């Protein structure tokens, strides 16, 4: 397995999403319950038992301690990265390599924990979806 080197971003982009571990996800979901239905409809989510990725306009993303913010890379729009770090390799080359293996789709690449998260099946949020997610995290 090839290990990808990472480095700090010189210019952090505006966040277009956030990444919450399971320990912080409940706090995030409770905070999202304060949003109006029309605001929730502008947010989408990808969730697993270990991680929750929330995507949407920066003004609707809650600021919470312990989450990572992410955004698509300006030169590789299907490659989402944490805003504070990125691969040492050219992002367009990383995106091309991932597309050869996983197909052309939006992917979030994380260094800690090291993983690739497909974003294509993100679901739009609603009050019912928030309740379901909260129940699943119990």
PyMOL commands that place a pseudoatom at each C-alpha (Angstrom):
pseudoatom trace, name=CA, resn=UNK, resi=1, chain=A, elem=C, hetatm=0, pos=[0.000, 0.000, 0.000]
pseudoatom trace, name=CA, resn=UNK, resi=2, chain=A, elem=C, hetatm=0, pos=[1.350, 3.417, -0.952]
pseudoatom trace, name=CA, resn=UNK, resi=3, chain=A, elem=C, hetatm=0, pos=[1.285, 5.965, 1.823]
pseudoatom trace, name=CA, resn=UNK, resi=4, chain=A, elem=C, hetatm=0, pos=[0.331, 9.446, 0.721]
pseudoatom trace, name=CA, resn=UNK, resi=5, chain=A, elem=C, hetatm=0, pos=[2.328, 12.282, 2.262]
pseudoatom trace, name=CA, resn=UNK, resi=6, chain=A, elem=C, hetatm=0, pos=[0.379, 15.270, 3.551]
pseudoatom trace, name=CA, resn=UNK, resi=7, chain=A, elem=C, hetatm=0, pos=[1.300, 18.892, 4.172]
pseudoatom trace, name=CA, resn=UNK, resi=8, chain=A, elem=C, hetatm=0, pos=[-0.363, 21.944, 5.666]
pseudoatom trace, name=CA, resn=UNK, resi=9, chain=A, elem=C, hetatm=0, pos=[-2.396, 24.066, 3.237]
pseudoatom trace, name=CA, resn=UNK, resi=10, chain=A, elem=C, hetatm=0, pos=[-0.908, 27.451, 2.475]
pseudoatom trace, name=CA, resn=UNK, resi=11, chain=A, elem=C, hetatm=0, pos=[-4.291, 28.984, 1.670]
pseudoatom trace, name=CA, resn=UNK, resi=12, chain=A, elem=C, hetatm=0, pos=[-7.246, 27.296, 3.322]
pseudoatom trace, name=CA, resn=UNK, resi=13, chain=A, elem=C, hetatm=0, pos=[-10.373, 27.435, 1.156]
pseudoatom trace, name=CA, resn=UNK, resi=14, chain=A, elem=C, hetatm=0, pos=[-13.764, 28.392, 2.537]
pseudoatom trace, name=CA, resn=UNK, resi=15, chain=A, elem=C, hetatm=0, pos=[-15.370, 25.287, 4.010]
pseudoatom trace, name=CA, resn=UNK, resi=16, chain=A, elem=C, hetatm=0, pos=[-18.073, 23.570, 2.000]
pseudoatom trace, name=CA, resn=UNK, resi=17, chain=A, elem=C, hetatm=0, pos=[-18.466, 20.746, 4.484]
pseudoatom trace, name=CA, resn=UNK, resi=18, chain=A, elem=C, hetatm=0, pos=[-17.456, 19.397, 7.853]
pseudoatom trace, name=CA, resn=UNK, resi=19, chain=A, elem=C, hetatm=0, pos=[-16.357, 16.054, 9.199]
pseudoatom trace, name=CA, resn=UNK, resi=20, chain=A, elem=C, hetatm=0, pos=[-17.520, 14.941, 12.652]
pseudoatom trace, name=CA, resn=UNK, resi=21, chain=A, elem=C, hetatm=0, pos=[-16.399, 11.781, 14.409]
pseudoatom trace, name=CA, resn=UNK, resi=22, chain=A, elem=C, hetatm=0, pos=[-19.043, 9.646, 16.085]
pseudoatom trace, name=CA, resn=UNK, resi=23, chain=A, elem=C, hetatm=0, pos=[-18.258, 11.294, 19.435]
pseudoatom trace, name=CA, resn=UNK, resi=24, chain=A, elem=C, hetatm=0, pos=[-19.095, 14.768, 18.131]
pseudoatom trace, name=CA, resn=UNK, resi=25, chain=A, elem=C, hetatm=0, pos=[-21.809, 13.800, 15.649]
pseudoatom trace, name=CA, resn=UNK, resi=26, chain=A, elem=C, hetatm=0, pos=[-24.618, 13.813, 18.259]
pseudoatom trace, name=CA, resn=UNK, resi=27, chain=A, elem=C, hetatm=0, pos=[-23.678, 17.350, 19.328]
pseudoatom trace, name=CA, resn=UNK, resi=28, chain=A, elem=C, hetatm=0, pos=[-23.644, 18.405, 15.675]
pseudoatom trace, name=CA, resn=UNK, resi=29, chain=A, elem=C, hetatm=0, pos=[-27.053, 16.839, 14.997]
pseudoatom trace, name=CA, resn=UNK, resi=30, chain=A, elem=C, hetatm=0, pos=[-28.580, 18.552, 18.043]
pseudoatom trace, name=CA, resn=UNK, resi=31, chain=A, elem=C, hetatm=0, pos=[-27.193, 21.874, 16.828]
pseudoatom trace, name=CA, resn=UNK, resi=32, chain=A, elem=C, hetatm=0, pos=[-28.663, 21.264, 13.366]
pseudoatom trace, name=CA, resn=UNK, resi=33, chain=A, elem=C, hetatm=0, pos=[-32.106, 20.771, 14.916]
pseudoatom trace, name=CA, resn=UNK, resi=34, chain=A, elem=C, hetatm=0, pos=[-32.169, 24.537, 15.580]
pseudoatom trace, name=CA, resn=UNK, resi=35, chain=A, elem=C, hetatm=0, pos=[-32.159, 25.286, 11.829]
pseudoatom trace, name=CA, resn=UNK, resi=36, chain=A, elem=C, hetatm=0, pos=[-35.344, 26.011, 9.913]
pseudoatom trace, name=CA, resn=UNK, resi=37, chain=A, elem=C, hetatm=0, pos=[-36.607, 23.429, 7.394]
pseudoatom trace, name=CA, resn=UNK, resi=38, chain=A, elem=C, hetatm=0, pos=[-35.595, 25.579, 4.408]
pseudoatom trace, name=CA, resn=UNK, resi=39, chain=A, elem=C, hetatm=0, pos=[-32.048, 25.886, 5.823]
pseudoatom trace, name=CA, resn=UNK, resi=40, chain=A, elem=C, hetatm=0, pos=[-31.815, 22.126, 6.396]
pseudoatom trace, name=CA, resn=UNK, resi=41, chain=A, elem=C, hetatm=0, pos=[-32.829, 21.500, 2.776]
pseudoatom trace, name=CA, resn=UNK, resi=42, chain=A, elem=C, hetatm=0, pos=[-29.573, 23.191, 1.649]
pseudoatom trace, name=CA, resn=UNK, resi=43, chain=A, elem=C, hetatm=0, pos=[-27.471, 20.687, 3.607]
pseudoatom trace, name=CA, resn=UNK, resi=44, chain=A, elem=C, hetatm=0, pos=[-26.611, 17.114, 2.693]
pseudoatom trace, name=CA, resn=UNK, resi=45, chain=A, elem=C, hetatm=0, pos=[-25.026, 14.339, 4.716]
pseudoatom trace, name=CA, resn=UNK, resi=46, chain=A, elem=C, hetatm=0, pos=[-23.058, 11.133, 4.345]
pseudoatom trace, name=CA, resn=UNK, resi=47, chain=A, elem=C, hetatm=0, pos=[-22.976, 9.079, 7.531]
pseudoatom trace, name=CA, resn=UNK, resi=48, chain=A, elem=C, hetatm=0, pos=[-21.459, 5.905, 8.894]
pseudoatom trace, name=CA, resn=UNK, resi=49, chain=A, elem=C, hetatm=0, pos=[-21.167, 4.587, 12.434]
pseudoatom trace, name=CA, resn=UNK, resi=50, chain=A, elem=C, hetatm=0, pos=[-17.756, 6.282, 12.779]
pseudoatom trace, name=CA, resn=UNK, resi=51, chain=A, elem=C, hetatm=0, pos=[-18.123, 9.511, 10.814]
pseudoatom trace, name=CA, resn=UNK, resi=52, chain=A, elem=C, hetatm=0, pos=[-20.616, 12.086, 9.647]
pseudoatom trace, name=CA, resn=UNK, resi=53, chain=A, elem=C, hetatm=0, pos=[-19.871, 14.395, 6.701]
pseudoatom trace, name=CA, resn=UNK, resi=54, chain=A, elem=C, hetatm=0, pos=[-22.112, 17.448, 6.368]
pseudoatom trace, name=CA, resn=UNK, resi=55, chain=A, elem=C, hetatm=0, pos=[-21.990, 19.510, 3.150]
pseudoatom trace, name=CA, resn=UNK, resi=56, chain=A, elem=C, hetatm=0, pos=[-23.544, 22.842, 2.295]
pseudoatom trace, name=CA, resn=UNK, resi=57, chain=A, elem=C, hetatm=0, pos=[-23.080, 26.601, 2.192]
pseudoatom trace, name=CA, resn=UNK, resi=58, chain=A, elem=C, hetatm=0, pos=[-20.430, 27.846, 4.651]
pseudoatom trace, name=CA, resn=UNK, resi=59, chain=A, elem=C, hetatm=0, pos=[-22.915, 30.098, 6.443]
pseudoatom trace, name=CA, resn=UNK, resi=60, chain=A, elem=C, hetatm=0, pos=[-25.037, 27.057, 7.387]
pseudoatom trace, name=CA, resn=UNK, resi=61, chain=A, elem=C, hetatm=0, pos=[-22.159, 24.904, 8.650]
pseudoatom trace, name=CA, resn=UNK, resi=62, chain=A, elem=C, hetatm=0, pos=[-22.050, 25.029, 12.450]
pseudoatom trace, name=CA, resn=UNK, resi=63, chain=A, elem=C, hetatm=0, pos=[-18.771, 25.888, 14.150]
pseudoatom trace, name=CA, resn=UNK, resi=64, chain=A, elem=C, hetatm=0, pos=[-17.942, 23.199, 16.698]
pseudoatom trace, name=CA, resn=UNK, resi=65, chain=A, elem=C, hetatm=0, pos=[-14.771, 22.245, 18.522]
pseudoatom trace, name=CA, resn=UNK, resi=66, chain=A, elem=C, hetatm=0, pos=[-13.436, 18.919, 17.345]
pseudoatom trace, name=CA, resn=UNK, resi=67, chain=A, elem=C, hetatm=0, pos=[-14.769, 18.875, 13.780]
pseudoatom trace, name=CA, resn=UNK, resi=68, chain=A, elem=C, hetatm=0, pos=[-12.672, 19.192, 10.641]
pseudoatom trace, name=CA, resn=UNK, resi=69, chain=A, elem=C, hetatm=0, pos=[-13.808, 21.419, 7.824]
pseudoatom trace, name=CA, resn=UNK, resi=70, chain=A, elem=C, hetatm=0, pos=[-13.446, 20.337, 4.205]
pseudoatom trace, name=CA, resn=UNK, resi=71, chain=A, elem=C, hetatm=0, pos=[-13.896, 21.662, 0.680]
pseudoatom trace, name=CA, resn=UNK, resi=72, chain=A, elem=C, hetatm=0, pos=[-13.337, 20.576, -2.907]
pseudoatom trace, name=CA, resn=UNK, resi=73, chain=A, elem=C, hetatm=0, pos=[-9.856, 21.382, -4.180]
pseudoatom trace, name=CA, resn=UNK, resi=74, chain=A, elem=C, hetatm=0, pos=[-9.933, 24.332, -6.642]
pseudoatom trace, name=CA, resn=UNK, resi=75, chain=A, elem=C, hetatm=0, pos=[-7.960, 22.424, -9.326]
pseudoatom trace, name=CA, resn=UNK, resi=76, chain=A, elem=C, hetatm=0, pos=[-9.583, 19.038, -8.687]
pseudoatom trace, name=CA, resn=UNK, resi=77, chain=A, elem=C, hetatm=0, pos=[-13.283, 19.712, -8.011]
pseudoatom trace, name=CA, resn=UNK, resi=78, chain=A, elem=C, hetatm=0, pos=[-14.200, 16.056, -7.366]
pseudoatom trace, name=CA, resn=UNK, resi=79, chain=A, elem=C, hetatm=0, pos=[-11.490, 15.761, -4.703]
pseudoatom trace, name=CA, resn=UNK, resi=80, chain=A, elem=C, hetatm=0, pos=[-12.610, 17.012, -1.297]
pseudoatom trace, name=CA, resn=UNK, resi=81, chain=A, elem=C, hetatm=0, pos=[-9.928, 17.573, 1.343]
pseudoatom trace, name=CA, resn=UNK, resi=82, chain=A, elem=C, hetatm=0, pos=[-9.694, 18.934, 4.878]
pseudoatom trace, name=CA, resn=UNK, resi=83, chain=A, elem=C, hetatm=0, pos=[-9.264, 22.710, 4.586]
pseudoatom trace, name=CA, resn=UNK, resi=84, chain=A, elem=C, hetatm=0, pos=[-6.087, 22.756, 6.695]
pseudoatom trace, name=CA, resn=UNK, resi=85, chain=A, elem=C, hetatm=0, pos=[-4.112, 20.040, 4.887]
pseudoatom trace, name=CA, resn=UNK, resi=86, chain=A, elem=C, hetatm=0, pos=[-3.690, 18.290, 1.571]
pseudoatom trace, name=CA, resn=UNK, resi=87, chain=A, elem=C, hetatm=0, pos=[-1.594, 15.706, -0.241]
pseudoatom trace, name=CA, resn=UNK, resi=88, chain=A, elem=C, hetatm=0, pos=[1.996, 16.615, -1.098]
pseudoatom trace, name=CA, resn=UNK, resi=89, chain=A, elem=C, hetatm=0, pos=[1.324, 15.349, -4.648]
pseudoatom trace, name=CA, resn=UNK, resi=90, chain=A, elem=C, hetatm=0, pos=[-0.542, 17.401, -7.223]
pseudoatom trace, name=CA, resn=UNK, resi=91, chain=A, elem=C, hetatm=0, pos=[-4.267, 17.163, -6.401]
pseudoatom trace, name=CA, resn=UNK, resi=92, chain=A, elem=C, hetatm=0, pos=[-5.263, 16.698, -10.044]
pseudoatom trace, name=CA, resn=UNK, resi=93, chain=A, elem=C, hetatm=0, pos=[-2.977, 13.628, -10.182]
pseudoatom trace, name=CA, resn=UNK, resi=94, chain=A, elem=C, hetatm=0, pos=[-4.441, 12.278, -6.934]
pseudoatom trace, name=CA, resn=UNK, resi=95, chain=A, elem=C, hetatm=0, pos=[-7.972, 12.814, -8.298]
pseudoatom trace, name=CA, resn=UNK, resi=96, chain=A, elem=C, hetatm=0, pos=[-7.073, 11.049, -11.570]
pseudoatom trace, name=CA, resn=UNK, resi=97, chain=A, elem=C, hetatm=0, pos=[-5.581, 8.069, -9.698]
pseudoatom trace, name=CA, resn=UNK, resi=98, chain=A, elem=C, hetatm=0, pos=[-8.668, 7.776, -7.502]
pseudoatom trace, name=CA, resn=UNK, resi=99, chain=A, elem=C, hetatm=0, pos=[-10.974, 8.055, -10.532]
pseudoatom trace, name=CA, resn=UNK, resi=100, chain=A, elem=C, hetatm=0, pos=[-9.139, 5.155, -12.219]
pseudoatom trace, name=CA, resn=UNK, resi=101, chain=A, elem=C, hetatm=0, pos=[-9.750, 2.976, -9.154]
pseudoatom trace, name=CA, resn=UNK, resi=102, chain=A, elem=C, hetatm=0, pos=[-13.159, 4.185, -7.984]
pseudoatom trace, name=CA, resn=UNK, resi=103, chain=A, elem=C, hetatm=0, pos=[-14.761, 5.857, -10.997]
pseudoatom trace, name=CA, resn=UNK, resi=104, chain=A, elem=C, hetatm=0, pos=[-15.469, 9.513, -11.549]
pseudoatom trace, name=CA, resn=UNK, resi=105, chain=A, elem=C, hetatm=0, pos=[-17.311, 10.811, -8.508]
pseudoatom trace, name=CA, resn=UNK, resi=106, chain=A, elem=C, hetatm=0, pos=[-16.836, 13.274, -5.674]
pseudoatom trace, name=CA, resn=UNK, resi=107, chain=A, elem=C, hetatm=0, pos=[-14.586, 11.766, -2.991]
pseudoatom trace, name=CA, resn=UNK, resi=108, chain=A, elem=C, hetatm=0, pos=[-13.453, 13.026, 0.388]
pseudoatom trace, name=CA, resn=UNK, resi=109, chain=A, elem=C, hetatm=0, pos=[-9.850, 12.044, 1.092]
pseudoatom trace, name=CA, resn=UNK, resi=110, chain=A, elem=C, hetatm=0, pos=[-8.850, 12.091, 4.756]
pseudoatom trace, name=CA, resn=UNK, resi=111, chain=A, elem=C, hetatm=0, pos=[-5.440, 11.652, 6.304]
pseudoatom trace, name=CA, resn=UNK, resi=112, chain=A, elem=C, hetatm=0, pos=[-6.608, 11.109, 9.917]
pseudoatom trace, name=CA, resn=UNK, resi=113, chain=A, elem=C, hetatm=0, pos=[-8.258, 8.701, 10.025]
pseudoatom trace, name=CA, resn=UNK, resi=114, chain=A, elem=C, hetatm=0, pos=[-6.887, 7.633, 6.635]
pseudoatom trace, name=CA, resn=UNK, resi=115, chain=A, elem=C, hetatm=0, pos=[-9.853, 6.895, 4.395]
pseudoatom trace, name=CA, resn=UNK, resi=116, chain=A, elem=C, hetatm=0, pos=[-11.723, 7.712, 1.206]
pseudoatom trace, name=CA, resn=UNK, resi=117, chain=A, elem=C, hetatm=0, pos=[-15.389, 8.618, 1.542]
pseudoatom trace, name=CA, resn=UNK, resi=118, chain=A, elem=C, hetatm=0, pos=[-17.642, 8.653, -1.550]
pseudoatom trace, name=CA, resn=UNK, resi=119, chain=A, elem=C, hetatm=0, pos=[-19.914, 11.715, -1.511]
pseudoatom trace, name=CA, resn=UNK, resi=120, chain=A, elem=C, hetatm=0, pos=[-22.132, 10.896, -4.492]
pseudoatom trace, name=CA, resn=UNK, resi=121, chain=A, elem=C, hetatm=0, pos=[-24.884, 9.312, -2.371]
pseudoatom trace, name=CA, resn=UNK, resi=122, chain=A, elem=C, hetatm=0, pos=[-25.230, 12.221, 0.061]
pseudoatom trace, name=CA, resn=UNK, resi=123, chain=A, elem=C, hetatm=0, pos=[-28.802, 12.658, 1.306]
pseudoatom trace, name=CA, resn=UNK, resi=124, chain=A, elem=C, hetatm=0, pos=[-30.449, 16.034, 1.827]
pseudoatom trace, name=CA, resn=UNK, resi=125, chain=A, elem=C, hetatm=0, pos=[-31.287, 16.797, 5.428]
pseudoatom trace, name=CA, resn=UNK, resi=126, chain=A, elem=C, hetatm=0, pos=[-34.736, 17.123, 6.905]
pseudoatom trace, name=CA, resn=UNK, resi=127, chain=A, elem=C, hetatm=0, pos=[-36.075, 17.106, 10.454]
pseudoatom trace, name=CA, resn=UNK, resi=128, chain=A, elem=C, hetatm=0, pos=[-37.027, 13.425, 10.017]
pseudoatom trace, name=CA, resn=UNK, resi=129, chain=A, elem=C, hetatm=0, pos=[-33.535, 12.558, 8.758]
pseudoatom trace, name=CA, resn=UNK, resi=130, chain=A, elem=C, hetatm=0, pos=[-31.983, 14.312, 11.798]
pseudoatom trace, name=CA, resn=UNK, resi=131, chain=A, elem=C, hetatm=0, pos=[-34.151, 12.293, 14.179]
pseudoatom trace, name=CA, resn=UNK, resi=132, chain=A, elem=C, hetatm=0, pos=[-33.279, 9.057, 12.405]
pseudoatom trace, name=CA, resn=UNK, resi=133, chain=A, elem=C, hetatm=0, pos=[-29.541, 9.864, 12.550]
pseudoatom trace, name=CA, resn=UNK, resi=134, chain=A, elem=C, hetatm=0, pos=[-29.772, 10.676, 16.266]
pseudoatom trace, name=CA, resn=UNK, resi=135, chain=A, elem=C, hetatm=0, pos=[-31.491, 7.339, 16.917]
pseudoatom trace, name=CA, resn=UNK, resi=136, chain=A, elem=C, hetatm=0, pos=[-28.862, 5.467, 14.899]
pseudoatom trace, name=CA, resn=UNK, resi=137, chain=A, elem=C, hetatm=0, pos=[-26.029, 7.050, 16.900]
pseudoatom trace, name=CA, resn=UNK, resi=138, chain=A, elem=C, hetatm=0, pos=[-27.406, 5.893, 20.264]
for i in range(1, 138): cmd.bond("trace and resi %d" % i, "trace and resi %d" % (i + 1))
show_as sticks, trace
zoom trace
